[in-house]
Amino acid sequence: MLDYCVIGGGIVGLATAMELLKRQPGARLILLEKESALAQHQTGRNSGVIHSGIYYAPGSLKADLCRRGAAATKSFCDEHGIRYEICGKLLVATNAVEAERMKALIERARKNQIDVEPLSAEELKREEPNITGTGALLVKSTGIVDYREVARAMAGVIGSLGGQIECGTNVDFIQEKSGEVTIGAGGRQWTAKHLIACAGLQSDRVAKIAGCRIEHQIVPFRGEYYRLRPNKNGIVRHLIYPIPDPDLPFLGIHLTRMIDGGVTVGPNAVLGFAREGYRKFSFDWRDVREYCGFAGFWKTIRANLRSGVNEMRNSLSKRVYLGECRKYCPSLELEDLVPDKAGIRAQAVMRDGTLVHDFLFVQTERMLHVCNAPSPAATSAIPIGQMIADKCVTGA
């Protein structure tokens, strides 16, 4: 019998498996991933940012995990020879409303013990000649990395500690009995003392397979990116973000330097018609039918109709998308934007229409289902894995 079975080969599942094996040398652990390789979904399709935690409420779990996660990610990269860069991030205000919001972020950064430097319009122009704004907030500790490399290194650690990883293994049966959990996939079976499911975009379905009663539904939101043409790779030295609207769950379109030397623009946030359909206009009848039959989905749509329409306009019109970018980078032209990969965010929605912005766990005697691991889960993955291990080992 196995000690642990972990479902999900994204960075949260990998970090959890790694932590369990570090705490319990010799533990028998298997990680099951349905894709043919690791980190194929949210882990491998994000902006690659090592976030600072400036956005989160002081003293909150997310703020603490992000701050510790940023330090842990950098340390892990140093230990395993993974390239990363601390390039800093500029949050740019483009009008009086955003300037006021920036003041609140300065106070939040101070309480979260994050080093920031307010810049005037003139100072912003000196730092970034191609960026225009009424002012900006420089977050010095923000960095960039390729999280697929981080995931591969975590897999290497798991293997070195005796853990087993099985890709191409789609779990279709879970049954909890007294003292054990049986897991099945395409006719194969495993028995484990504990099951930890970190299934991301499929987390609600895996919980249902296990017989758990849940009050939420995963609704996919597409984040669509453009990449700047190579001759524009030097357009910025920092990451350039808008000042976020506190009433919206997403951060807005930003310019992101990538560790490969390129620059991406995005993402927007539009309703997806397939949980794992990355091509534009991808459509999956099962996915759409499920969320359309969920009352919470329609409540969410009504509550966020205006922002949803705006995001859809960004998706359908490259010119409108460009207009969002030119608010702070006016030199960009249509021909500078080349379509790039899309990502899909697993957004948990409750029956009352509430968007889940915090962790959501479903736990039984022998199972722990991570039904929502909020952004920035990649940055925070190592301490998230430690937190999950705490729950599994101590039953907290």
C-alpha positions in Angstrom: 0.0 0.0 0.0 1.2 3.5 -0.8 1.4 6.2 1.9 0.3 9.0 -0.5 -1.2 9.4 -3.9 -1.1 12.9 -5.3 -3.3 13.7 -8.3 -2.1 16.5 -10.5 1.2 17.3 -12.1 1.0 21.1 -11.9 3.3 23.1 -9.6 1.0 22.8 -6.6 0.8 19.0 -6.8 4.6 18.7 -7.4 5.4 21.0 -4.5 3.1 19.0 -2.2 4.6 15.7 -3.2 8.1 17.1 -2.7 7.3 18.4 0.8 5.7 15.1 1.9 8.8 13.2 0.8 11.1 15.6 2.5 9.2 15.3 5.8 8.8 11.6 5.7 11.9 10.0 4.1 11.1 6.6 2.7 7.4 7.3 2.3 5.8 5.5 -0.6 4.3 8.2 -2.9 3.0 8.2 -6.4 1.9 11.3 -8.4 -0.6 10.8 -11.2 -0.9 13.3 -14.1 -3.5 12.8 -16.9 -1.4 14.6 -19.5 1.7 13.1 -21.2 3.9 15.6 -19.5 3.9 17.8 -16.4 2.9 21.5 -16.1 0.7 21.5 -19.2 -2.0 23.8 -18.0 -2.0 26.7 -15.5 1.7 26.1 -14.5 3.0 26.2 -18.0 0.7 28.9 -19.4 1.1 31.8 -17.0 3.1 35.0 -17.3 6.1 33.6 -15.5 6.1 36.3 -12.8 7.5 35.9 -9.3 5.0 38.1 -7.5 5.7 40.2 -4.4 2.3 40.0 -2.7 1.6 43.7 -2.9 -2.1 43.3 -3.9 -3.2 41.2 -0.9 -4.7 42.3 2.4 -2.1 42.8 5.1 -1.9 39.8 7.5 -3.9 37.6 5.1 -2.9 34.1 4.2 -2.4 35.0 0.6 0.0 37.9 1.5 2.0 35.6 3.8 2.2 32.7 1.3 3.1 35.0 -1.6 5.9 36.7 0.4 7.3 33.4 1.6 6.7 31.8 -1.8 8.7 34.5 -3.7 11.7 33.9 -1.3 11.3 30.1 -1.6 11.1 30.2 -5.4 14.2 32.2 -5.7 16.1 29.9 -3.3 14.9 26.8 -5.1 16.1 28.3 -8.4 19.5 29.1 -6.9 19.8 25.5 -5.6 18.8 23.9 -8.9 20.5 26.3 -11.3 17.3 27.7 -12.8 17.6 31.1 -14.4 15.5 33.9 -13.0 15.8 37.7 -13.0 14.7 40.3 -10.4 13.7 43.0 -12.9 11.1 44.8 -10.7 7.6 45.9 -11.6 6.1 49.3 -12.2 2.4 49.8 -11.4 1.5 52.7 -13.6 -1.3 55.2 -12.8 -2.8 56.9 -15.9 -5.5 59.1 -14.3 -6.5 60.7 -11.0 -8.6 57.7 -9.9 -5.7 55.3 -10.4 -3.4 57.7 -8.6 -5.6 57.5 -5.6 -5.7 53.8 -5.8 -1.9 53.8 -5.9 -1.8 55.6 -2.5 -3.7 52.7 -1.0 -1.3 50.3 -2.5 1.7 52.1 -1.0 0.1 51.7 2.5 -0.7 48.1 1.8 2.9 47.5 0.7 4.2 49.0 3.9 2.0 46.8 6.0 3.1 43.7 4.0 6.7 44.7 4.4 7.3 45.0 0.7 9.9 47.5 -0.5 8.3 50.0 -2.9 9.2 53.4 -4.3 6.7 55.9 -5.5 7.7 57.7 -8.8 6.4 61.0 -10.2 5.5 61.2 -13.9 9.0 62.6 -14.6 10.7 59.9 -12.6 8.7 57.2 -14.4 9.7 58.7 -17.8 13.4 58.5 -16.7 13.0 54.9 -15.7 10.9 53.9 -18.7 11.1 56.3 -21.6 8.4 54.4 -23.6 5.8 54.4 -20.7 3.5 57.3 -19.9 1.6 57.9 -16.7 0.8 60.4 -14.0 3.0 58.4 -11.6 4.0 54.9 -10.7 4.9 52.5 -7.9 8.2 50.6 -8.3 8.1 47.1 -6.7 11.7 46.1 -6.6 11.4 42.5 -5.6 9.3 41.2 -8.5 11.0 38.8 -10.8 10.5 36.5 -13.8 11.2 32.8 -14.3 10.0 29.8 -16.4 7.7 27.8 -14.1 7.9 24.8 -16.4 11.6 24.6 -15.5 10.7 24.9 -11.8 8.2 22.1 -12.2 10.8 19.8 -13.9 13.3 20.4 -11.1 10.6 19.6 -8.5 9.9 16.3 -10.4 13.6 15.6 -10.2 13.6 16.1 -6.4 10.6 13.8 -6.1 12.4 11.1 -8.0 15.6 11.5 -6.0 13.5 11.1 -2.8 12.0 7.8 -4.0 8.7 9.2 -5.3 7.1 7.9 -8.5 5.5 10.0 -11.2 3.1 8.5 -13.7 2.0 10.7 -16.7 -0.7 9.8 -19.1 -2.8 8.5 -16.2 -6.4 9.9 -16.1 -8.0 9.0 -12.8 -11.6 7.8 -13.2 -12.3 6.0 -9.9 -11.8 7.0 -6.3 -13.2 5.2 -3.3 -12.5 5.9 0.3 -12.7 3.1 2.8 -11.7 2.8 6.4 -8.0 3.3 6.5 -7.4 3.5 2.8 -8.3 5.1 -0.6 -8.5 3.1 -3.8 -7.6 5.1 -7.0 -8.3 3.8 -10.5 -7.3 4.9 -13.9 -8.1 3.1 -17.1 -8.2 -0.3 -15.5 -5.1 0.3 -13.3 -5.5 0.6 -9.5 -3.6 1.9 -6.5 -4.3 1.8 -2.8 -3.0 4.6 -0.6 -3.4 5.7 3.0 -3.9 9.3 1.9 -5.1 11.0 -1.3 -4.3 14.6 -2.1 -5.9 16.0 -5.3 -4.4 19.1 -6.8 -6.3 18.9 -10.1 -6.7 22.5 -11.0 -9.1 22.9 -13.9 -10.6 19.5 -13.1 -10.6 19.8 -9.3 -14.4 19.8 -9.0 -14.8 16.8 -11.2 -12.1 14.8 -9.3 -13.9 15.7 -6.0 -17.2 14.4 -7.5 -15.5 11.2 -8.6 -14.4 10.7 -5.0 -18.0 11.2 -3.8 -17.4 14.5 -2.1 -20.3 17.0 -1.8 -19.2 20.3 -3.1 -20.9 23.7 -3.4 -18.9 25.2 -6.2 -18.2 24.8 -9.9 -15.0 25.5 -11.9 -15.7 28.1 -14.6 -12.8 28.6 -17.1 -11.6 32.1 -17.9 -9.3 32.5 -20.8 -6.3 34.8 -20.6 -5.2 35.8 -24.1 -1.7 37.1 -24.8 0.1 38.8 -27.6 3.8 38.8 -27.9 5.7 41.9 -29.2 7.7 41.6 -32.3 11.4 40.9 -31.5 12.4 44.5 -32.5 10.3 45.7 -29.5 12.0 43.4 -26.9 13.9 46.4 -25.5 10.8 48.6 -25.1 10.7 48.2 -21.3 13.2 47.3 -18.6 10.7 46.4 -15.9 7.3 44.6 -15.9 4.6 47.2 -16.6 1.2 46.7 -14.9 -1.8 49.0 -14.6 -3.1 50.0 -11.2 -5.7 47.3 -10.5 -9.4 48.0 -10.0 -10.2 46.6 -6.6 -13.7 45.7 -7.7 -12.4 43.3 -10.4 -10.8 39.9 -9.8 -8.1 40.2 -12.5 -5.1 42.5 -12.7 -5.6 43.9 -16.2 -3.5 43.9 -19.3 0.2 44.3 -18.7 3.6 44.3 -20.4 5.7 41.4 -19.2 9.3 40.7 -19.9 9.9 37.0 -20.2 12.9 35.0 -19.1 13.5 34.0 -22.8 14.0 37.7 -23.7 10.7 38.4 -25.3 7.9 40.6 -24.1 4.2 39.6 -23.8 1.1 41.8 -23.6 -1.9 40.5 -21.6 -3.8 38.8 -20.4 -7.4 39.8 -20.7 -10.0 37.6 -18.9 -12.8 36.3 -21.0 -15.2 33.4 -20.3 -13.9 30.2 -21.8 -16.0 27.7 -23.7 -13.6 24.8 -22.9 -11.6 24.1 -19.7 -8.6 23.0 -21.7 -9.2 24.5 -25.1 -6.4 27.0 -25.7 -7.1 27.8 -29.3 -9.3 30.8 -29.9 -13.0 29.8 -30.1 -12.3 26.4 -28.6 -15.6 24.9 -27.5 -16.4 21.8 -25.4 -20.1 21.0 -25.0 -19.6 19.2 -21.7 -17.8 22.1 -20.1 -20.4 24.7 -21.3 -23.4 22.5 -20.4 -22.0 22.0 -16.9 -21.5 25.7 -16.0 -24.7 26.8 -17.8 -26.6 24.4 -15.6 -25.0 25.8 -12.4 -27.1 28.6 -10.8 -24.0 30.4 -9.4 -22.7 30.9 -12.9 -25.6 33.1 -14.0 -25.4 35.1 -10.7 -21.8 35.8 -11.4 -22.5 36.8 -15.0 -25.2 39.3 -13.9 -22.9 40.8 -11.2 -20.0 41.2 -13.7 -21.8 41.9 -16.9 -20.2 45.2 -17.7 -16.6 44.1 -17.2 -17.4 40.8 -19.0 -18.6 42.7 -22.1 -15.5 44.9 -22.0 -13.2 41.9 -21.8 -15.0 40.2 -24.7 -14.5 43.3 -26.8 -10.8 43.1 -26.1 -10.8 39.5 -27.2 -12.7 40.1 -30.4 -10.9 43.3 -31.5 -7.2 43.5 -31.7 -7.5 47.3 -32.0 -9.5 47.5 -28.8 -6.9 45.4 -27.0 -4.2 47.7 -28.3 -6.1 50.6 -26.9 -5.8 49.2 -23.4 -2.0 48.8 -23.9 -1.6 52.3 -25.3 -3.0 53.9 -22.1 0.5 53.5 -20.7 2.6 52.5 -23.7 1.4 54.9 -26.5 4.1 53.9 -29.0 2.7 50.5 -29.7 1.1 49.8 -33.1 -1.2 47.0 -34.3 1.6 45.3 -36.2 3.6 45.1 -33.0 1.1 42.6 -31.5 1.6 38.9 -32.6 -0.9 36.4 -31.2 0.7 34.2 -28.5 -0.3 31.3 -26.3 -3.5 31.6 -24.1 -3.9 30.4 -20.5 -7.0 29.3 -18.7 -7.7 30.1 -15.1 -9.7 27.7 -13.0 -12.1 30.0 -11.3 -14.1 28.4 -8.5 -17.7 29.9 -8.3 -20.0 29.2 -5.4 -23.8 28.5 -5.7 -24.6 32.1 -4.6 -22.4 33.5 -7.5 -19.5 34.4 -5.3 -16.1 34.2 -7.0 -13.7 32.2 -4.7 -10.6 34.3 -4.1 -9.1 32.2 -1.3 -8.2 28.6 -0.7 -11.0 26.1 -0.9 -10.4 22.6 0.5 -12.7 19.6 0.8 -11.3 17.2 3.4 -12.3 13.8 4.7 -10.5 11.3 6.9 -8.2 10.1 4.1 -8.6 12.6 1.3 -7.8 16.3 0.8 -9.1 18.0 -2.4 -7.5 21.4 -3.2 -10.6 22.8 -5.0 -9.2 26.3 -5.3 -5.6 27.5 -5.1 -5.8 31.2 -5.7 -3.4 33.3 -7.8 -0.5 33.6 -7.6 -0.3 29.9 -6.9 2.9 29.4 -9.0 4.8 32.0 -6.9 3.4 30.6 -3.6 3.6 26.9 -4.6 6.3 25.8 -2.1 4.6 27.2 1.0 1.3 26.0 -0.3 2.7 22.6 -0.6 3.9 22.9 3.0 0.5 24.0 4.1 -1.2 21.0 2.4 1.4 18.7 3.9 0.5 20.1 7.3 -3.2 19.2 6.7 -2.4 15.7 5.5 0.1 14.8 8.2 -1.6 16.4 11.2 -5.2 16.4 9.9 -5.4 20.2 10.6 
